[in-house]
Amino acid sequence: MDLHEAERRVRELRRVIERHNRLYYVLDAPEIPDDEYDRLFRELRDLEGRYPQFFDPNSPTQRVGARPLDRFDQIKHGVPMLSLDNAFSHDEFDQFVERTNRFLGREGFYDFVGEPKLDGLGVELVYEDGAFRVGSTRGDGYVGEDVTQNLRTIKGIPMYLIGDGYPVPKRIEIRGEVIMNKKDFLALNTQREERGESLFSNPRNAAAGSLRQLDPRVTAQRRLDIVLYAVGGCEGIEFETHLDVLEHLKAWGLKTNPRNRLLHTRDDVFGYFSEIEKMRDGLPYECDGVVFKINSMSTQRALGEVSRTPRWAIAYKFKPRTAVTRIIDIAPQVGRTGILTPVALLEPVNIGGARIQRSTLHNQDEVDRKDIRIGDTVVVERAGDVIPEVVGVVKDRRTGSERPFRMPERCPVCGSKIEKLEGEVFYRCINISCPAQVKERIRHFTIRGAMDIEGLGEKWVGTFVDSGVVKDVSSLYGLGKEDIVSIERMGDVLAGKLIDAIQKSRDARLDRFIFALGIPHVGEHIARTLAMRFRDIDDIGRASKEELRRIEGIGPQIAESIHDFFDTRENQIILRRLRSYLKLTNPYETAASGRLMGKRFVFTGGLATISRDRAKQLVERNGGSTTESVSKKVDYVVAGDQPGSKLDKARALGIKILTEDEFLRLVGDET
């Protein structure tokens, strides 16, 4: 197709894909099957690769793909994001109404809008000319963190507002709550528990922790949702009521809560509260109360705010669900990365319809802080109405027979030494062959970004380990088809495909192999950093902690983790076996002496002749590094088409600005 046809098709695909995103993630009314959606997405991605001049940061293909940040920049809110006062009884709500009446010198009741109170992370989305430009957390209400990259991964957030009968303002600040639904929270914690990672105590913490990841690819793997409910600054539109605000948000393609309701009387308010409280167990999200807002915007403006809280809204909170029971024992549980998590074994108790027998105690520091002992009578709460958590000890019931808990010196599964790294709260079994870790370590070894062994997913890894044909990651490469063909539901064809995929992975990049090893704190970025600094895996193994610490981006904690991994005898044995099977190549071998050694780059705007990923690869292969944030530590800003605010900031800081051609000459690429 010619250039005009390609541009037309790209625009059409973006529009169609965003429409289906809205149908699926906002309206819960999908029209096409997943495979058809995937086909459209692949076509768009392929066209954008062939025609980079049509780059758009708000394209559906750009929701994930940005590189990890070094830190979050701060953003000042145009209009403060205030917190709400709480009420815990009908009397306290009545007192709130009386206060508003006294302030306005009137009597009577107001029209309220009731909204289920979602316990997530408050955010602000800024749209300019209908396009999503920047997103930030609430922070302290006045200044938040720039989490634009991570918000782009949430498909319930439209990249462009639609009109649908309501004019789109030139600029608008939209407030809402990023949440994680209950089923997704349980699935995430199940995965983390299996991997030996610390558990999130409730969906709110999970949502907050996911949204504040420096690597947006991590955020994209967590199923986050968003509900919008307010407007900050807005150019060109005056809203008469809060209900009017909600109608505009919905018409613009934003997700609002379908259970929001206009309430006219006191009985309406308390009836609505009772209704939501009764249905809270059946709601897909965590709900800890109801927010009531006076509907009239002129009344809201007249009331204003006091001490960072609005006078025109209040959160009426539900009572928490708790029960009292006894800790029978505390058992350390070993996960994928070797982390030992203390788990309280409880006398069974019913909380909110669920039979509770176990509760994570997170780590030894948390046990000590709460002074939790074996035999204690404790108060257990279903945090977020989902996960059980020991919130306190009933100390006046102690008999003197209670025993403090201490982490063991040896792994309860394999008997290897337990270590606690400096600066960590976790104790770890550092034996890579520990049976409690093997399955998840092998599964991690096979994923994309690591050794990428296609078809060898969680199911078959578990089957191979349980059947004894695989004992650690190195034994994968000793497998023959005859070893697995007789496994139930395997068959000759599938067995052949899996063995071929394993053999294909023998030719591997050093950085991916490092990541595949599952060294604590070593993700894809640190793995790439190590490959750029060292020639091969043996060089990394010989590096001292001091040498590792001198590498930019590797602090004492990471350095100690890397050193201890290579210093562990069991790991050395497996590494020797792996090296005998694998052919490792290092694409960054020349980086340490490259022309850009130590130089840091920021890219802004669309590049015409080269993709953003290719440009970043050229920087790294010449010894440099890239970041998403402009700061005094940046050496060059490469400005493409429509560069945005990063260019202005670079000029203000006096940073060297390069055109695309100047950049290509600098890296020696004449693409």
N, C-alpha and C positions, 0 to 999 in steps of 0.2 A: 504494500500500500504506500501511497505517497505521503508526504509530510502532513498535508491538510487532513487526509483521511485518518492518519494515525492520531493526530491531535483530537479530532472529533470522537474517535473510538475511545481514547483514554478518558476524555471528559464524560462520555456516556457511561463507561464502566464504573467510574468513581461515583457517579450519581446513583446508578443501580445498586452498587454494593452498599453504599451508605443507607439507601432506602431499606434494603434487606436487613442491615444491622439494626435499624430502628424497629422494624417489624419484629425481629427476634428478641432483641435485648431490652427494648423500651415497652413495646406493646404486647409482647408475648404472643404474637400471632404470625409465625413464620409462613411464608407462601411457597418456598422452594426447598427441596431436600438439601442436605449438607453437601453431597457430591456436586450438585449444580452450583452452589455457592463457591465451592473450592475451585471449580472450573473457571468461573468468572474472575476469581481472585488471581489465579495463575495467569490468565490471559492479560490482566492488567499489569501484573508484576513483570511479565515478559516484555510487554510493550514499553513500559517505563525503562527497562534495561536497555532496549534498543534505541529509545529516543530520550536520552537524559535531559534534553532541553525542556521537556515538559515536567520537570521535577516540581512537586508541590509538597511542602512539609505536612499538609493536612490530608494527603492521599491516604486511603485505607491501608496501603502497603507500608506506610511510614509509622503506623501505630507502635510497632516494635522495630528496633533496629538501631536506635541511638546508642552510642558508646557509654560505658559507665562514667559517672561524674566523680570528681575528686571530693566535692562537697556541694551542698545546696546553697544557692544564692538567696539573699533575703529580698522580699518584696513588701513594700508598704501598701496597705489597703487604702483605696481612695476614701471609703467610708468604713469606720471601725466595725469589726465583726464582734458583736457583743455577746456575752454569756447571759444565761437566764437565771432568775431567781427560782427557787423550788417551793412547792407546796406539797404537804404530805397528808392533808386531810381536807374535808369539805370546809371546815372552819377556816383553815389557812387560805383556801381559795376565796372564801367570802371576805376575808380581811384584805386580800389583794384588790378585790373590786371596790371595797370601801376606801382604800388608799387612793385609787384612781379617781373616785368621785370627789374626795376631799381636794385633790390637787386641781381638778377642773371646776370645782364649785358647783357640782350638779348631783342629782340623785337618779337612781334607776339602774338598769342593767344594760349591757352592750351586746351587739351582735359579735360573736366570736367565731373564728375558724379553728376547729379542732384538728390536730394532726398527730398521728402516732409518733412518739418520740423515739427516733432511731439512735441507738448508741453506737455511733461510728466516729469518723474523723471529719470535722468541719473543713470545707474547702471553698475556694472562690474560683470561678471560671470567668475569664475576660474574653468577650467576643468583640471584634472590630470589623465593621462592614460585613457582619454575619459570619466571619471566620474565627475559629478558636485560635487565640494568640498566646495566652499564658494562663497557667493555673497555679494556685498556691494553697498552702495549708492555712488554717486560722491563726496558728502561732499564739501570740499573746493578745490577739484581737486587733492589734495595730500593725504588726509586722509578722509576716509568715514566711515560709520557705517555698522557693520555686520548685514545684514538682511537675512541671509541664510535661516532661518526657514520660513520666509514669502515668499521668492522667490520660495521655493519648492511648495507653494500652487498654483502657476501659471502654469497651465497645458501646456501652450505654451513653457515652458522651459523644454527641454529633460533632464532627469537625466543622460543619457549616449549619447555621440555623436555617430553617425553612419558613416561608411566609405563612402559608395556609390561612389567609384571610387577615393576618395581623402583620403590620409593617415591622420589619426588622430594624432595630435602632442602630445608629452609627457606632455606638460603643455602649456596652452594658456589662455590669459585674453581677454575676449570678452565683448565689450561695446554695450550698447543699451539703449532703452527708455521704461520704464514701463508706460503704458497709461491706461486710462479708456475710452472705446468707448462712443459716445454720448448717445446712447439709454440706456446703463447701468448706465451712469451718471444721466440721467433724472429719471430712476427708483429708484436709490439710494436716490436722493434728495426728491422724492415723499414720499418714506418710512420715511425718516428723518423728513420731514415736518409734516406727519401724527402723528409721535411720539412726536412732539414738540421739536425735536433736532435741533441744528443749521445746516444750509445748507452749503454745499460746494459751493464756489463762481464760480468754474469752474472745468472742468474735471482734469486739472493738479493738483489742490489742493486735489481733491478727490483721485487721484492716489497716491500722495505723502502721504496724511494722512492715506490711507489704507495700504501702504507698510511699514509705520513706526509705526505700531501697535505692542506693546509689546506682545500681545496675537495673535499668528498666526491664531487662529480660527476666529478671527475678519477679518483678511485679506482674509481668504478663503471664507468668505461670500460675499466679494466684487468681482465683475467680472473684474479682471485686465487682461490686455493683454501686450505683449512685442514685440518690433521690434528691431532686432540687426543690427548694421551698421558699426562696426569697431573692430579692434584688437589692444590690447596694447602689452604686452610682448608675445612672442611665441617661443617655443623651437623646432628647427628642420625644420622650413618652412620659406622660403623667398618669399614674395609676390612681384610681379613686378608691379601690378597696384591695384588701389582701387577696380576696377571691379572684379579683381581676388579674392580679399578678400571676396566680397559679394557672389561670386560663391561658394567659399569654405564654407562659413557659411551656405548657403542654402543646400549644399550637406551633411553637417554634421547634418542636421535635425533641424536647427535653422530658425526662422521666419525672413525673410527680407521683405522689402517693394516691392511689384511687380511693383510699379510705378517708381522705380529708373531707370535712363536712362543715357547712355553715350552720351555726347554732344560735337560736334567738333568745332562749330563756335559761334560767338557772337549772331547771329540770332537764332541759336539753343537754346542758354541759355535763351534769353529773350522770345522766343516762348514757351519754356517749363514752364517758370515762369508764363506767361499769362495763359497757359493751366491749371496749377494746381490752380491758383487763381480763375479761372472761375468755376472749379468743387468743390471748397472747401465746399460749402453747401451740396453737395451730398456725400462727403467722410464720412466714418463711424466714423472717429476720428477727434479730434480737430487739425487743421493745421493752423499755423500762419505765414507760409513763406516757402521758399525753401532753402536748404543747398546745396552749390556748393563746391565740393572738386576737386582739381587737381588730375587727374587720376594716373599719374606716381608716383610711390612710391619713386623713386630716386630723383625726383624733390621735393617731399614733404620733404625728408630728407635734401636736399640742402637748402631749405627755412627755415626749423626749426620753431621756435616760438619766440614771443616777448611778454613780460609782460603777461604771462599765456594764450596767444591766439596763435593759429597756423597762420603762414603767408600763408598757402596753402589752406585755406577754409574760407568761409564767409556765413553768414545767411542773405538772402535777404528777408526782412519781408513784409507781407501784411499790408495794411492800416487797422486800427481798425474800426469797424462799430459802429457808435454812432448816437444819435438823441437828440434833445432838447425837453423837455415837462415840464409839471407842476405837482407838487404833490397836489392832491386834499385833501387828508387826510392821516394820518398815524394811522393804526389800529393794536393793539396788538393781536396776534394769539396764542392760547394756544395749546401746544402739549401733547404727552403722559406722559412725565415726569413732566408736569406742567410748562415747560419753556415758557415764553412769548416772542415771536419774533415780533418786530415791522415790519409791512409790509406797504410799500408806495403804496397808491392807486393813479394811474397816469391818467392824460388825455391820452386816447389811442394814440399810436404812432407806426408807422411801422419801424422795424429795420431788415434789411436783410430778408425781406419777412414774418416776424412774427409780429403779432399785440400784442403790449406790453401794459398791463394795470396795472400790479402789479410788485413790486420788493421787495424782502426781504432787510431789512436794518440791518439784523444780530442781533444787540443788542444795548442797550442804549449807551454804550461806543463808538460804531462805529458812531451812530447818532451824538453824541457830538463832536467826532473827526472831522467829515466832516462838522459840523455845519449845519445840514439839518433841515429845518423847514417846517411846514405845509404851503402850498401856494408858496413855492420856485419854481423857474424855475431851472431845473436841467439837467445835461448831463447824458443820460442813454446809457450804452454800453451793448451789448450782450456778456458778459464775455465768452471767449472761443467760441464765436459764438453760444452759447446755452442759458445760463441763463442771464436774464436781471439784471443789477447792476447799481445803482446810483453811478457814479464815481466822481461827483463834483457838486457844486452849482454855478449858474451864478449870482453872488452877485450884479452885477451892474443893474440887473433887479428887485431888491427888491423894494417894494413900502412902506414898513413899516407895512403892514397888516399881514405879515407872523408871525406864532406862533411857539415857541419852542415845542418840544414833550417831555413829561415825562411819564414814566411808571405809570400805576394806582396803588393805594395802595391796591385795592381789585380786585380779579379776575373778568374780564368782563363777565365770563360765570356763575360762581357759587357764586360769592360774597365773597369768602374766602380771608384771608389775603395773600398778596404777600410778599415774602421775597427774599432777596439777600444775599447768603451765603458769608462769608469772603473768598476772593481770587477768587471769581467767577465773570464773566461778565454778567451772566444771572439772570433774575428775575424769580421766580417760584411761582406757585400756589401749596401749599403743601397739598391740600385736595385730598386724594386718590379717593374720590367719585365725583370729578368734572366731569360733563358730557362730557366735551371736552377730558378728559383723559380716560374715562371708557373703551371704545372699545379697545384702544391700550394696556391699562393695563391688561385687561382680556386676550387679545391675548398673551401678554408676559407671563402671569401667566400659560398658557397652553402649552408652547413650551417645546421641549426636553431640558433637563438640568434644567428645572424648574419642574412643576407638570406633564408634559408629558401626557396630555390628548389627546389621539390619535383620529384623525378625527375632532377635534374641532378647525378648522382653522379660518382664517380671515373672510371668507364668512359667516360661521354660527355664529361666535361671533357678527358680525355686524347685522345679522338678528335677533338674540336673543335680543340684546340691542334695536334695532329699534322697535321691537314688544312689548317691555316692560316686557318680561318674565325674563330678567336678568338686574339687576340694578348695581351690583358690583360683585367682584370676589366671595364674600361669597354666593351670591344668586345662583351660579351655583349648589351648593350642596343641595339646597332646591328644585331643579327641579325634577319633575316626568315625566314619558313618556307622560302622558296625557297633560302636559303643552306644549309640543312641537310637538306632532304627527300631529296636524292640520295645522302646518306651511307649506306653499306652497313648494312642491317638497321634503318634509321630508319623509313621509311614516312611517309605523309601524316598519319595520326592521331597518331603519337608526336611527329612534328615539331611539329604544332599544339599539343599539350599542353605541350611544353617551352617553346615561344615564349610561350604564355599564362602559364606559371609565371614566366618571366623578367619579362614585362610586369607581372604582379601584384606583383612585389617592388619596383616603382618607388616605391610608397608605403611608406616605411620609417621606423622609429623611429631617432632619432639615436644612441642608445646601441648599438643592434644594428649600425648602419652602422660606428660606430667599431670595434667588435669585429671586424666583417667585414674591415676593412682589414688585419688581421694584423700590427699594430704590435708589435714585440718587447716582451714583458713586459706587454702590455695584454690581459687577459682580460675576461670579462663584467663582473666586479666593478669593475675600474678604468674600463672603458668607461662603466658606469653612473655612476660617480663624476664622470667628465668631463662627462657630459651634465647632471648636477645642478649643476655649477659654471659651465658655459659655455652661452650661448644657442644657438649653432650651430657648425658645423664650422669656419667661418672664424675664429671667436673662439679656438678651440683652436689653429689654425694660427698665430695672431698672438701667442699667449702665450709669454713668455720662460721660460727654464729656472727662473729664480728664482720666477716666479709659479706655475709648476707644482709646484715643491717645497713651496710653502706649503700645498698642498692635503693634508688628512689622508689618509694611506694611500699617498701618492706620494712616494717617496724620490728621492735624486739619480740613481740608475740609471734608474728609470722615467722621470723627468722628461727626462733626456738622450735616452733612446730616443724619446720622443714628439716632442721638439723636433727632433731630427735627421731623423725621418721626414718632418715637414712642411717641413723646410728643404731637402729633396732635390729638385732640379729635376724629375727623372723622375716622382717621386711627385706633385708639384704639377700636372704636365700631366694625369696620370690623374685626379686629384681634380677638376680643372676639367671634364673630360669627364663624370665621374660626376655632378657637380652639375647638369649640363645635362640629364641624364636623370631624376634622382631627385627626389622630393618628400619631404623629410625633416621629420618632426615631432618635437618634444622634449616628452615627457610630464612631464619634470622641470623645465620652464622656470621655474616659480615657486618651485622648491626653494631657490634661493639666498637668497631673502628670506622663506622660510617661517617659521612660528611655532616650528618645532622645530630651527632652524638650529644645528648643532653638538651636538645632543643625541643620546645613544646609548642604545638600548633593548635589553633582553633579554626574550624571551617564554618563559614556562614554564607547562606544563599546557595542557589543551585549552580552546579558545575556543568559546563556545556559539553566537554569532550571526554570526561572521565567520571566514573561514579564516585560517590562519597567514600564507600568502602575501599575502592581501589586507591584513592588518594591517601587514605589513612594507612593502608598497607605499605605504600611507598615511603611514608614518613617513618614507620616502624622499621622497615628493612634498611633504612639508612641511619638507624640508631636513635631516631627521635621518638617523641610520644605525642599523643593527642588528648585533648580534653574538650568538654562542652562549655566550660565557663571561662569568660574573659577576666583575667586578673593580672597583677604585676608579674606573676610567675610565667606568663605566656610570652614567647619570643616572636611568634608570627601569627597574624590572622589572615587567612586566605579568604578573600571576598569574591563570591560568585554573583549570580543574578539575584536581585532583591535581597540584599544581605541582612536587613533588619537592624535591631538595636545593638547587636554585638559589635557592629562596625563603629557606631558612635562611641561606644565605651572604649574600644581599642584606640580610637583617635584621642580621646580624652586622656588616656594613660600613656600616650606616646609610643604605642606598640607598632612595630613594623608591619605594614599592610601589603599583601601580595595579591596581584591579579592571578587568574588561573594560569596564564602563560608563564608568568614569573615563577610561580610555584613549580610548574613542570620542568622549567630549566634548572631550578635549584636542586630538584631530586634526580635530574638527569633522565627524565622520561619525556620523550617527544611524541606521546600518544596523539 
